[in-house]
Amino acid sequence: MTTSVPQKPFGKMSVWNRKTELRGKAQAKIMNIVDRPDFPTMTQVETASREQLAKWYRFLPSGDTQEQQKIQDRIAARFKELGGMTPELSKKIGF
């Protein structure tokens, strides 16, 4: 009695290769987030209106780098200095 190792079907990836490919795509996705051009600069935060700060405060995803986290901390601090969220402002920017 002989046993043979099943061969992978032609044109299909093995499970290991598929996992490796997915890890690579996930890493690439993270790199795109880190290099996001839509993330505000510190200068933009310092000159932004209360409404713009409210939008960033509510909708901006968490920062991936220390620099982005510092910017988010400054957004929160400056927004609170200007009076923070009100029901009118919340309604205006939406959720």
C-alpha positions in Angstrom: 0.0 0.0 0.0 1.5 3.3 -1.0 0.3 6.7 0.1 0.8 9.7 -1.9 0.9 13.3 -0.9 -1.9 15.2 -2.5 -0.7 17.7 -4.9 -2.1 21.3 -4.8 -4.4 22.1 -7.6 -2.8 24.0 -10.5 -3.1 27.7 -10.2 -4.1 27.8 -6.6 -2.0 29.1 -3.7 -1.2 27.0 -0.7 -2.6 28.1 2.6 0.8 29.3 3.7 1.3 31.5 0.7 -2.2 32.9 1.0 -1.5 33.9 4.6 1.8 35.5 3.7 0.1 37.5 0.9 -2.7 38.7 3.3 -0.1 39.7 5.9 1.7 41.7 3.2 -1.5 43.4 2.1 -2.3 44.3 5.7 1.1 45.7 6.2 0.8 47.8 3.0 -2.6 49.0 4.3 -1.0 50.2 7.5 1.7 52.0 5.6 -0.9 53.8 3.6 -2.6 54.9 6.8 0.7 56.2 8.2 1.4 58.2 5.1 -2.2 59.7 4.9 -2.2 63.0 3.2 -5.6 63.9 4.7 -4.1 64.0 8.3 -3.8 67.7 9.3 -0.5 69.3 10.1 0.2 71.1 13.4 0.0 74.4 11.5 -3.4 73.6 10.2 -4.6 72.6 13.7 -3.4 76.0 15.1 -5.2 78.0 12.4 -8.4 75.8 12.2 -11.9 77.1 13.0 -13.9 75.6 15.9 -16.0 73.8 13.3 -13.0 72.2 11.6 -11.6 71.2 15.0 -14.9 69.6 15.8 -14.9 67.6 12.6 -11.4 66.3 13.3 -12.2 65.7 16.9 -15.2 63.5 15.9 -14.1 61.9 12.7 -10.3 61.7 12.4 -9.1 58.1 12.9 -6.6 57.4 15.6 -3.0 58.4 14.8 -0.6 55.7 13.8 2.6 57.6 14.6 3.7 59.6 17.6 3.5 62.8 15.5 -0.1 62.1 14.5 -0.9 61.3 18.2 0.6 64.7 19.2 -1.5 66.4 16.6 -4.6 64.7 17.9 -3.8 65.7 21.4 -3.5 69.3 20.2 -6.8 69.1 18.3 -8.5 68.0 21.5 -6.8 70.6 23.7 -7.5 73.5 21.3 -11.1 72.4 20.7 -11.7 72.4 24.4 -10.1 75.8 24.7 -12.5 77.2 22.1 -15.5 75.8 24.0 -15.8 72.2 23.0 -18.8 70.5 21.6 -22.3 72.1 21.8 -25.6 70.5 20.6 -25.8 73.0 17.7 -22.2 72.2 16.6 -22.8 68.5 16.9 -25.9 68.8 14.7 -24.1 70.9 12.2 -21.2 68.5 11.6 -23.3 65.3 11.9 -22.4 61.9 13.1 
